[in-house]
Amino acid sequence: MKKYIFIYILFYFVQSVSAQDSITINKNNALEKFDFHFFVDTYFAYDFHSMKDSASKARLFATNSMYNDEFRLNIAMLSIDYDSDKLFSSLALQFGDIPQLLTPINKQFIKYIKRGYFGYRLDKETFVKFGYMPSYIGYESSLPAKNSLGSVSVAGYFEPSDFIGIELGRNFTNKLSGSLYCFNAYNVISKNNDNKAVGLSINYKPYKELNLYYANSFGNESTVDYKQQWLFYNEFYLKYSIWKIEMVGLIDFALQTNSKSSDTTAIAYMNTGMIQLKYHAFSFLDVTMRGEWFFDPDAFISEGAGNSGDHLSLNGLAVGFGFHPMKNIYFKGEYDFLSSDQEVFQNNSKQRNSIVITTGVTL
């Protein structure tokens, strides 16, 4: 009986969408509801402590610009978006180092898809989305064009990435919006895809210059053969702009049950974050400085990344510029320093000194 009720509801939903959108689709201006975009980003990165062999080309803790001492393609992406009064959707296909290296081996089937979802507006201020969507946790993006620098902080590296699931969102006022989520996680912090997770995000912009954002996720990260490990991941960031200066402060805090190294029945904790200052010197030139840290003493998030063992602590500083000769073209250059209390980098080093140069175009 439940199956027939579900089929009836689905049929009614499809019919209602078709009735409202079919007239529009038959009009001559139907293509105006579609947007097509193309984006490509290339890079060159060089780590001064790296080994000179092909087996050590991959740069540790890099979300983009991932290979050392080579001119390479970060990403080439083609997107198609549709938007009508009720129905909207988005599909983006991607190629390059970012989808190749960030997709786990057991989930390679989805590596060429950056996003693929559709949504329905329940009213003017409320919507529901289904499908494969960018993560709602994280200020920085795996798309280099959206970041001030050519690299991403270690906080961004370990944050959840794209996910597949459901989002229910609402704009409460022109200053306050929020969403609820239920999903399977395709991200760094997820150890499995068998258990579901839930989360929420709240975006508050009381003034034009100030933006406050909070998001979280909650789910069981344990495998079938192990005790339950409930992960509660939280993020908060503040963005403030004054004159030509843009300031961002971000902190992530997570805890997980039954995960402490010294006592597997105790709760383990992690924190990470960054502080970023950006100065818009001219309309075509900006300068950015970023300080960052990552502290995971029980490695329940980092899980021995970079052969770090049962804990990981990182601190870093990056300084760079962005040059925009045209609105849709950019060149970025930076110096990036990252250090650890362990020898996790190339040549048994505790430090990584890098230069990163990226260039991209959006059409």
JOQUI-V987768 format. One record per pair of residues at least 24 apart in sequence whose C-alpha atoms are under 6 Angstrom apart, sorted by sequence separation. I is the first residue (numbers start at 1). J is the second residue. If there is no record, write none. Layout:
BEGIN
<<I/J> <I/J>>
END
This chain:
BEGIN
<<45/69> <74/98> <91/115> <162/186> <178/202> <213/237> <231/255> <250/274> <271/295> <292/316> <315/339> <333/357> <91/116> <177/202> <231/256> <270/295> <291/316> <314/339> <332/357> <44/70> <90/116> <135/161> <161/187> <177/203> <212/238> <230/256> <249/275> <270/296> <291/317> <314/340> <332/358> <44/71> <90/117> <135/162> <160/187> <176/203> <211/238> <230/257> <248/275> <290/317> <313/340> <331/358> <43/71> <89/117> <134/162> <160/188> <176/204> <211/239> <229/257> <248/276> <290/318> <331/359> <43/72> <89/118> <133/162> <175/204> <210/239> <229/258> <247/276> <289/318> <330/359> <42/72> <88/118> <89/119> <133/163> <158/188> <175/205> <210/240> <247/277> <289/319> <330/360> <42/73> <88/119> <132/163> <175/206> <209/240> <246/277> <288/319> <329/360> <42/74> <87/119> <132/164> <209/241> <246/278> <288/320> <329/361> <41/74> <87/120> <131/164> <245/278> <287/320> <288/321> <328/361> <41/75> <64/98> <86/120> <131/165> <245/279> <287/321> <328/362> <40/75> <86/121> <130/165> <244/279> <286/321> <40/76> <130/166> <244/280> <286/322> <308/344> <39/76> <129/166> <261/298> <285/322> <39/77> <129/167> <260/298> <285/323> <306/344> <38/77> <128/167> <284/323> <38/78> <128/168> <284/324> <37/78> <127/168> <37/79> <127/169> <36/79> <126/169> <36/80> <126/170> <35/80> <125/170> <35/81> <125/171> <34/81> <34/82> <33/82> <33/83> <63/157> <189/301> <155/272> <155/273> <150/358> <50/346> <48/353> <47/353> <47/354> <46/354> <46/355> <45/355> <45/356> <44/356> <44/357> <43/357> <43/358> <42/358> <42/359> <41/359> <41/360> <40/360> <40/361> <39/361> <39/362> <38/362> <38/363> <37/363>>
END
